[in-house]
Amino acid sequence: QAVANSKDGEPATNVAISGCTNIRVQGCTFSHLGAVYALGADGASQGIVVSNNTFFDLSGGAVKLGKSGERGAPPPDPATPVAQQDRGYLVADNLMTGSTQEYSSANPIFVGYVADTYLVHNTIHDTRYSGICAGWGWGLTSYTRNIQIMNNSITKVMQLLSDGGGVY
């Protein structure tokens, strides 16, 4: 069961980036953390780079980008002004291993309602659920688009749950 931030119903993160532009998280080690995600970026954040980090032995997932929305809530309006969208993310060259120790349904990388996002050259190993969950949201009424997932090494996923995959 996932714990949510009290302010907006989103899963809790140890490090939260919200409403920021042009932030780089590089060369860091995230380990032995207890939130649903180690690092999260949303709230109209843009130009966020998460690269060359190590994530290991986490209670939940490593990186959560964009909002997931509460169950049954409508997706973001596709007419949302660009300045109010979560977009322009890059997650590259990270090592993620031994995540989701307690929050089994979290993913090492979760991509919610975002646009123009690149997930490249990450190494994901040993997780209870999917390696990458992207393309969140159903229907055509969202600004979610242009999510590119390329050249990631994803091994030993789906160790507990059964309805996902390397990329889901």
SULWOCOR-V398346 format. One record per backbone hydrogen bond with DSSP energy under -0.5 kcal/mol. CO is the residue of the C=O (numbers start at 1). NH is the residue of the N-H. E is the energy in kcal/mol with one decimal. If there is no record, write none. Layout:
# SULWOCOR-V398346
CO | NH | E
CO | NH | E
This chain:
# SULWOCOR-V398346
3 | 12 | -1.9
5 | 8 | -0.5
5 | 9 | -1.6
10 | 5 | -4.2
12 | 37 | -1.7
15 | 40 | -2.5
16 | 18 | -0.5
17 | 42 | -2.3
20 | 46 | -2.4
23 | 49 | -2.7
24 | 26 | -0.6
25 | 51 | -2.1
28 | 54 | -2.5
29 | 31 | -0.5
30 | 56 | -2.4
33 | 59 | -2.5
36 | 61 | -2.6
37 | 14 | -1.9
38 | 15 | -2.0
39 | 64 | -2.4
40 | 17 | -3.0
41 | 66 | -3.2
42 | 19 | -1.8
45 | 87 | -1.7
46 | 22 | -1.8
48 | 90 | -2.3
49 | 25 | -3.1
49 | 51 | -0.5
50 | 92 | -2.1
51 | 27 | -1.3
53 | 95 | -2.5
54 | 30 | -3.2
55 | 97 | -2.6
56 | 32 | -0.9
57 | 32 | -1.4
58 | 101 | -2.5
59 | 102 | -2.3
59 | 103 | -3.2
60 | 100 | -2.9
61 | 38 | -1.7
62 | 39 | -2.2
63 | 110 | -2.8
64 | 41 | -2.2
65 | 112 | -3.5
67 | 113 | -2.6
70 | 73 | -2.5
77 | 80 | -2.2
81 | 84 | -2.4
82 | 85 | -1.8
85 | 87 | -0.7
86 | 115 | -1.4
87 | 47 | -1.2
89 | 118 | -2.3
90 | 50 | -3.0
90 | 92 | -0.5
91 | 120 | -2.1
92 | 52 | -1.5
94 | 96 | -0.5
94 | 123 | -3.1
95 | 55 | -3.2
96 | 125 | -2.7
97 | 57 | -1.1
98 | 58 | -1.3
102 | 104 | -1.4
103 | 106 | -2.0
108 | 62 | -0.7
108 | 63 | -2.8
109 | 133 | -2.6
110 | 65 | -2.9
110 | 112 | -0.6
111 | 136 | -1.3
112 | 114 | -1.2
113 | 67 | -0.5
114 | 145 | -1.2
115 | 88 | -1.7
116 | 89 | -0.6
117 | 148 | -3.1
118 | 91 | -2.8
118 | 120 | -0.5
119 | 150 | -2.3
120 | 93 | -1.5
122 | 124 | -0.6
122 | 153 | -2.7
123 | 96 | -3.2
124 | 155 | -2.7
125 | 98 | -1.5
126 | 98 | -0.8
126 | 99 | -0.7
127 | 159 | -1.9
128 | 160 | -1.7
128 | 161 | -2.4
129 | 158 | -1.9
130 | 108 | -0.8
131 | 109 | -1.5
132 | 134 | -0.5
132 | 168 | -3.2
133 | 111 | -3.0
140 | 142 | -0.9
145 | 116 | -1.5
146 | 117 | -1.9
146 | 148 | -0.6
148 | 119 | -3.0
148 | 150 | -0.5
150 | 121 | -1.4
152 | 154 | -0.7
153 | 124 | -3.4
153 | 155 | -0.5
155 | 126 | -1.5
156 | 127 | -1.7
165 | 131 | -1.3
166 | 132 | -2.0
